[in-house]
């Protein structure tokens, strides 16, 4: 397949939401239990570095950044969210999106990216490590999902070109 990575637009929201819902339904992708409205999702994510992978008109995956804090000292630190549609997992789209969000983030001045991943989501953990992230630690009982305490592996990637002074 020839996937195209491009900037996400608001017109992609329906397909992006559907892919997010598939991730929610796995029980190993997020603490969220339902996809938000476009307005809430748009408000909570960085306006730049919003990417989709497409095959023709079909969105097959997406990656975005969220700010980790409103404090100005953390403006160069973003949290990665990356989701692949159920029918397109295992086809190499995840690493393509992750590498592109890294490139985009550095163009936008981000010096650190982080990801919080459930330990059960081995495919995501392996992909992040292969793309230059390192495990910072395990956050025990970070939150409850459907009444069950869940741990989260915290990973980070420090840029080699931004914030190196």
C-alpha positions in Angstrom: 0.0 0.0 0.0 1.1 3.6 -0.6 0.1 5.5 2.4 0.2 9.3 2.4 0.9 11.2 5.6 -0.7 14.6 5.6 -1.9 17.3 7.9 -5.2 16.5 9.6 -8.2 18.7 8.8 -11.5 19.1 10.6 -13.1 17.1 7.7 -11.1 14.1 8.8 -12.8 14.1 12.3 -15.4 11.5 11.5 -12.8 8.9 10.5 -10.4 10.0 13.2 -13.1 9.6 15.8 -14.0 6.1 14.5 -10.4 5.0 14.8 -10.2 6.5 18.3 -13.3 4.6 19.2 -11.7 1.3 18.0 -8.7 2.1 20.2 -11.0 2.8 23.2 -12.8 -0.5 22.6 -9.5 -2.5 22.9 -9.3 -1.5 26.6 -5.5 -1.0 26.2 -5.2 2.3 24.4 -6.5 5.0 26.7 -8.3 5.8 29.9 -11.1 7.4 27.9 -14.3 5.5 27.6 -15.8 7.4 24.7 -14.6 9.7 22.0 -15.2 13.5 22.7 -16.8 16.0 20.4 -14.7 17.7 17.8 -14.7 20.9 19.8 -13.4 19.2 22.9 -10.8 17.2 21.0 -9.7 20.3 19.1 -9.3 22.3 22.3 -7.2 19.7 24.0 -4.6 19.1 21.2 -1.8 21.2 19.9 -2.9 23.0 16.7 0.2 22.0 14.8 1.5 18.5 14.4 -1.9 16.9 13.6 -1.3 14.1 11.1 -3.3 11.4 9.3 -2.2 8.5 7.3 -4.4 7.9 4.3 -5.0 5.3 1.6 -6.9 7.2 -1.0 -9.8 8.9 0.8 -9.6 6.5 3.8 -7.9 7.6 7.0 -5.9 4.6 8.2 -4.3 6.2 11.3 -3.5 9.4 13.0 -1.0 11.1 15.4 -1.3 14.3 17.4 0.4 16.1 20.3 -1.1 17.4 23.5 0.5 19.9 25.8 1.7 18.4 29.0 1.3 21.6 31.0 0.1 25.2 30.6 3.3 26.4 32.3 5.5 28.2 29.8 8.6 26.2 30.8 7.0 23.1 29.3 6.0 24.6 25.9 8.5 22.4 24.2 7.2 19.1 25.7 4.3 17.3 24.0 2.5 14.1 24.6 2.0 11.8 21.6 -1.3 10.1 20.8 -1.2 7.7 17.9 -3.9 5.3 16.7 -4.2 2.9 13.7 -7.5 1.6 12.4 -8.2 -2.0 13.3 -8.0 -3.1 9.6 -4.6 -1.5 9.0 -2.6 -2.5 12.1 0.6 -4.4 11.5 1.2 -2.7 8.1 3.9 -0.2 9.2 1.6 2.8 9.4 2.4 3.4 13.1 6.2 3.9 12.6 5.5 6.1 9.6 3.2 8.4 11.7 5.5 8.4 14.7 8.6 9.3 12.7 6.6 12.1 11.0 5.2 13.5 14.2 8.7 13.5 15.6 9.9 15.5 12.5 6.9 17.8 12.7 7.4 18.4 16.5 11.0 19.4 16.0 10.0 21.9 13.3 7.6 23.4 15.8 10.2 23.7 18.6 9.4 20.6 20.7 12.4 19.3 22.5 10.8 16.4 24.3 8.0 14.0 23.4 6.4 11.6 25.9 3.9 8.8 25.7 2.0 7.0 28.4 1.3 3.4 27.3 -0.5 0.6 29.1 2.1 -2.2 29.6 -0.3 -4.7 27.8 0.1 -2.7 24.6 3.3 -4.3 23.6 3.1 -3.3 19.9 3.0 0.4 20.8 5.8 0.0 23.4 8.1 -1.7 20.9 7.3 0.8 18.1 8.1 3.8 20.4 11.4 2.3 21.5 12.4 1.5 17.9 11.7 5.2 17.1 14.0 6.5 19.7 11.9 6.7 22.8 13.2 5.3 26.1 11.4 3.9 29.1 11.4 6.4 31.9 9.5 4.2 34.3 6.3 2.5 35.3 3.6 4.6 36.9 1.7 2.2 39.2 -2.1 2.5 39.4 -2.1 5.6 37.4 -5.9 5.6 37.0 -8.9 3.4 36.9 -10.4 2.1 33.7 -13.8 0.5 34.1 -13.2 0.2 37.8 -9.8 -1.5 37.4 -6.5 0.2 38.4 -4.1 0.4 35.4 -0.4 1.0 35.3 1.2 3.2 32.6 4.7 2.9 31.1 6.1 6.4 30.6 8.4 6.8 27.6 10.1 9.9 26.3 12.2 11.0 23.4 14.6 13.9 23.7 15.3 15.8 20.4 18.9 15.8 19.2 18.3 19.1 17.3 15.9 21.2 19.4 16.7 22.5 22.9 20.3 21.2 22.8 21.9 24.5 24.0 
